[in-house]
Amino acid sequence: MRLLIVGSLKGQLNAATKIVMDRGASVTHALDIEQALKVLRAGKGADLLMADVVIDIGELIARLEQEHIVIPVVACGVDADARTAVAAIHAGAKEYIPLPPDPDMIAAVLAAVADDRCELIFRDEAMARVVELATRVAVSNASILITGESGTGKEVIARHVHRRSPRAAKPFISINCAAIPDALLESELFGHEKGAFTGAVARRVGKFEEADGGTLLLDEISEMDARLQAKLLRALQERVIDRVGGTRPVAVDIRVIATSNRNLAEEVRKGTFREDLLYRLNVVNLKVPPLRERPADIIELANHFARRFAQSNGLPERPLSAEARRELLAARWPGNVRELENTMHRAVLLAVDGEIGVDAIRNPEGGRLGAQGGGAANSGPAAQAAMAAEAATRVLVGQTVEAVERQLILDTLGHCLGNRTHAANILGISIRTLRNKLAQYGHEGYAVPPPYQGEQRAAPGF
């Protein structure tokens, strides 16, 4: 865990630093927003930013977003004033910690931010074989390609490889190639010099340099455009990178892991992915099976999520009823582990009495999970279109603009039976914008309709 503390914390800086260092975190200090940005631009990186509430939290978060730096922010203040805490949260902080610092509270925040995505929970033989192979190849420096449907746990496997490798003490840096526009992705990966383009107000170290000595995860590598693929291939072959606007190459020592939810060999045949890059990345292939092909993991993961969400929401732990377990096992889980996680979160909140019953785990419309997951009776195109049309009539009052936009995009896509091109035309947005939105929704755990099987696409879609 790398922690960046911004501000003086009104004399509590030393105490807070000691607490987090005792829990294994490395700490960097910055006096103000400008100094914090200099630290981050220099590639030192941070997994969590703890900011003194006297600093303008809204400006801090806006500056981070402006430079496409994604770090959760926690506000701290000596005043246990509810209004101060609410203002910090409204400005974008994930949490508010009153000072003097409470060791247990800081430990809980660090744990919540640091390790949730790293747990490997499995029981099924199919998943055990993947984990065994991942553990065996972790000790090498070989590039690894992890494939599988969205939500199967590809990043969790990547983090497992990093933790079992000789690079475990060095950074693990992840970048989602689908979530960043092509024009910005090169700068995010390789960094840029001051003045290299409009908005480049200072030198910025990219993900390759930030991951030096450690592991770089290129999530959804298939979304990278061909020009950038060529530059990535050179970086992998020669272990040097060129910053945008730079005049000399920069040597890097990293291990690259890439993920894709599509068949890259097929993308090579389509001409959208470089064959030589595929060979360079695919030294070892770890194929993560979908949740429906690892049934022994379903109840194991469901119990894990039930315990975790009960604890985080201050609710009593409840076991799954026999009927609920049968319902979980019968579902198809098109969203895989991510969908199961969201289902269990809702179930924990809705459960009554002494156990989690079947009503708590069914989808909000009251349908069976099997139907939600694409069971035979509900998987035909006509049924999907009818369900989408019905969903489009839902009342929008009381929802946020973001929620309405998400529902509109997903309902339109469902109405088009998964055809990305038609949906983008109806919505009046580019296919690239649509893919980025769908990638975001998928990572947030929403079920994204799969591409229509009959759709002929000139460019890949999410």
N, C-alpha and C positions, 0 to 999 in steps of 0.2 A: 504494500500500500504506500503510494507516494502522496503526501499531504502538502499543500501549499497554504500557508497562513498569511492573510493579508490584513495589515493593520497592527496596532500595538495591543489590542484587547484590554486597554486601560490597566496595564500592570499585570494582567493575568497571562501574558504571553509565555513566560517560563513554565508556569504550572501546566498550561495546556500542552505545551511542547513535550514536557516530561511524561505526561499521561499517554500521549499517542506514541511516543518512542518506546515506552515500556510495553506497548502492545504491538511492537514490530514495525511501526510505520517510519518511513524516512521523511524528514521535515525540511521544507525550505520556507524562508520568511521573505515577505515583501512589504514595504511600508505603505504603498498605495497602489492604485489601479495601474498606473503607468509602469511601475516596477514589476508588478505581477505579470503584465503582458510581456515585458522584456524577458522574464524568466521563462515563460511559456514559448515565446518565439525562439529562444535559444535552444529549445529541444530538451530541456530538463524534464518537462512533462509533469503531470499530476493526475491522480485518480480522484481526488476530492479537494475542493477549495473551501477553506474555512475563513470567512470574512467578518471583520469587526463591523457591527451594525451601524457605526457612525459613518462608515463609508457608504456612498450612494450605491446600494445593491442593484437598483435598476440600471444605473449606468454601467456598472461592472458587467452585468449579464448581457447588456446590449453590446458592449465592446467585445465580449467573447464571441457573441453570435456574429458580429460584423466580420471577425477574422476567422470564422468557422472553427472555433475551438470549443469542443464539446466536453464540459466538465461539470459535474453536479456541484452546486454551491450551497453551503450551510452557513447561516448567519449566526453570530454570537454577540451577546450584549450583557452588560452588567445590570441592566434594568429588566427585572422580570415583569415587564409591562405587556399586557396582552395586546395593546394597540401596536406596540413596537414589533412584536412577533408577527402579528397579522400583516403589517405593512411590509415586512421582509418577505413573507410568503407570497404576498400579492405581487411583489417586485420580481419574483421568480426563484427565490431560495427554496430548496427542498425541505429544509428543516430549520428550526430556531433553537439554539442552545443557550440557556441563561448562564451567566458567569457570576461567581467563580465556578470553574468547570467541575461537573460531577463525573468522576471516572467511569461509573457504570453507564451513564447516558452517552458519553463520548464513545465508549466501547461499543455500545449498541449501534450508534450511527456508523462507525467504521465498519462493523460487521455487515450492516445492511447494504452499504455501498460496495464493499470489497468482494465478498465471497459467494454471493448468491448464484452467480452464473457458473461457478466452478465445481459444483457438486455433481458427481457421477452417481446417479441412482439407477441401478439396473439389476435384473434377475434373469432375463431371458437369455438363452444360449446364443441367439443371433447377435444380440448386442455384446455379449461377453466375448465373442470372437473378434469383434471390431476393437474393443478395448484392449484385448490381449495383443493384437497386432500393433495398435497405437503405442502401447507401452514398449514393445520390442524395438520399434523404429525410432522412438523418442531419443535414444542415446546418440543417434547419428546426426549429421548435419543435412541430411537429404531433404529436398523440398517435398512437400506432401500436398496432395489434392484430396480434399474431403468433399464427397458428393452425397446428395440425398435431398429429399423433399424439404420444403420450407417448414421450419419448426421442429425438425427431428433432433436437433442438438449438435449441429456441426461445430458451433463455436465452443461448446462445452468440451468436445473432443479435442479441439485445437488447444484449449487451455490445459487440458490433461497432458498433451504432448509436451507443451512448454514446461509444465511443472515437473515432469519426469526427465527433462533434458539437462545437460550440463549448463544450459543458459538460464536455468530457473531463477537465479538471483538477479538477472537482468530484466529489462522491461519486456512486457507483452503488450504490443500495440496493435489495435484493430482499426481498420477503416472499411466502411461499407461503400464499395464502388458504385452501387446502384443509387445511393442516397445523395450523391454529390454530382452536380452538373459537370459535363465534360470539360467545360472551360476552366473549372476550378480544381478538378481532380489532379491535374499534373502538379499544380502548386502544393496541394495537400500532400501528395506523395513525396515530391522531390524538393519542396521548399522554393523560396524565391529571394532575390536580392531586392533591396530598396529601389523603388522606381522601375521595376521590371515591367509593370503594367499599371493601369489606373487603379488606385486603391492600395497599391503595395507601399504602405507608408514606412515600412521598416523591413529589415531582413527577417525572414521567417524560415526556421528549420522545419523540414518536412518529416513525414512519418518514417521514412527510411533512416534518417539520421537519429530521430528520436528513439528508434528501436535498436540502435547500434549495440552490438553485443548480445542482443536478445532475439525475440521472435516478432515478425510482422505478419499479421493475418490480413489477407486481401479477401474480404467477404464479398460474395457474388461477383467474382472476377469476370464472368461472361458479359457483364454490363460495360466493360471498358472498351472505348473505341479503338479502332485499328492503329491509329497513329501513336496513341499512348501505349498500346501493347508492344510496339517496336522499341520504345524507350525502356519499358519494363524488362524486355528480353535482354537488352544490353546491360541493365543493372544486375540482372541475375547471372549473366555470363561473366562479366568483368568485375563485379562487386564494386563498382563506382557509379555515382549518380551525378547529374548536372542540375544544379538549381536553375530555375527559370530566371534568365537574365544573368546567370553566372558566367565567369570567364575561365574557370578551371574545375576539373572533376574533383569530387569528394569521395574518398574511400569509405566503404561501410562494411561491417561484419554482422550479418544477420542471417537468420533462418527464415525462409518464406513458407507460409502455409496459405493455401488458397481454398476457397469453398465455392461451390456452385450448386444450384438446385436444378440445373439443366444438363443435358448430355453434351459435353463439350466436343466430343467426336462428331456429333451431328452438327454442331455449330461450325466446326472446321469445314465440313462438307458444304454448308451453306455459304461459306466465305466470310463469316462474321467473327471468326476467331482464328488466330494464327496457329498453324500446325506446329511450328518450331517452339512456340511458347508453351503449347500444351505438353510437348515432350519434356521441356525444361521443368515444368511444374509437376508433372505426373510421374515423378520418380517412384513414389509410393501412393497408391490410391486407397483411401479408407471410405468405403461406401456405407453410410449409416442407414439402416433399414427403417421404413416408416413404422409408426407405432402400431398399425394394424397387423404388421408382420412380426411383432414381438409382444404377444399377448401377456406373457408373464410379467412384463414391465408395467402394464397398465395399472394394476392394483397397487403395486409397489410405489409407483410415482404418485398415484392418487392419495395414498396414505401419507406420503412425504409432504405433499402440498397441503393436505388437510391440517397436519400438525403445524407446518410453518405459518399458514395464514391464521390459524387459531391463535398462535403465539403473538404474531405481529399485530393482530386486531384486539388483543386482550380478551379473547373468548375461550370458553372451555373446549378442550379437545374432545371430539366426538368420533366414534367409529362409523364406518360405512355399514349401512344395513345390507342384508343379503340381496334384496331386490335392487339396491343401488349398485352393488358390485356387478350383478348380472347386466344391468343397463350399461355400465361402463364398458364391460367386455363385449357387448353386442354392437357398440358404436364403431363407425368407420374412421373417425378422427382425421378428416382431411387437413386439419391444422396441426396434427401430430401433438407433440408434447406441449407446445405453446397453447394449443386449444384446450388440452386437458388441464393445464395449469389455470387458465382463466375460468374453466368450468368449476374447478375445485374452489377457487377463490370465491366465486358466486355462491357455491354450495355452503361454504363455511358461514357466510353472512346470512343465508336464508334458512339454515337448519334450525329445527325446533326439537324440543324434547331431548332425549339422550343419545340420538344417533343422527347421522346424515342420511335422510331418506331419499327415495327416488324423485320426489317432487322438487327437492332442493337442487338436484343436479341436472334436471331437464332444462332445456333452453327457455328463455323468458316468455316465448309464445306458447309454452306448454307442450310443445312437440317432443317426441322421443328423440334421444340422442342419435339413435340409428338413422332416423329420418334427417336430422340435421347434418349428419355425417355422410349423407349420400346413399342411403339404403336403396334396395332395388325398386321399391314402390315409389320412390321420390327422386330418382336419379335421371329420368328422361328429360329431354330438352323442353317439352311442353310443360312438365311439372315445374321445372326450374323457372321458366318464364312466368308461370302463373304465380309462383311464390314471390318473385321479384315484383310483379305488378301489384300484388296485395301489399307488399312491404312499402311500396311507393306512396300508398295512401295514408301512411301513419301521420298522426298529428305532430307538427314540428314545434309548436309553442312550448317553451320551457327548455329547449335544447340550445347548446352553444352553437355559434357559427361553424366552429371546427367540426362538431359532431354532425351537423346538418350536411356539411360538405362531404364528410366521409360517407355518410349514409347515401347521399345522392350518387356519389361515384360508384359505390359498391352495388346499389340498386340498379343503376344504369348498366353496369357491367353484367349483372345477372340477367337483366332484360335482354341484353345482346348475347346471352348464352356464352359469356366468356370471351367474345370477340373484342380484343383490345382496340383494333383499328376503328370499328364501328362505334364503340363506346366513346373513344376520344373525339370522333367527329360530332357525335350528339352533344357531348359536353362542351365542345368548342375549345379544347385544349390540345396540346401536342401529344403525340404518343410517348415522347420522352417524359413529359410532365406526368402523364398517367402512370407510366412504369415507376417513376420515383414515388408517387403517392402510394401505389400498391405495395412497393417494397417497404415503405414506412408502416403501412397498416399491418403488413405481415409480421414485421418485427415487433409491433405493439400487441400482437396476439389476435388480431381480427382474422376471421376466415375469409380469404380472398378466393373468388371463383376461379377455377383453373381455366387455362386457355381452351377455347372451343376446338374440338378435334378436327373439325373440317376447315378451320381457318388457315388460309395460306398467307404467311407473313414474309415480307421482304426483310424485315428486321426483327430481332428477337424481342419478345415481350415478357413481362414478369409472369 
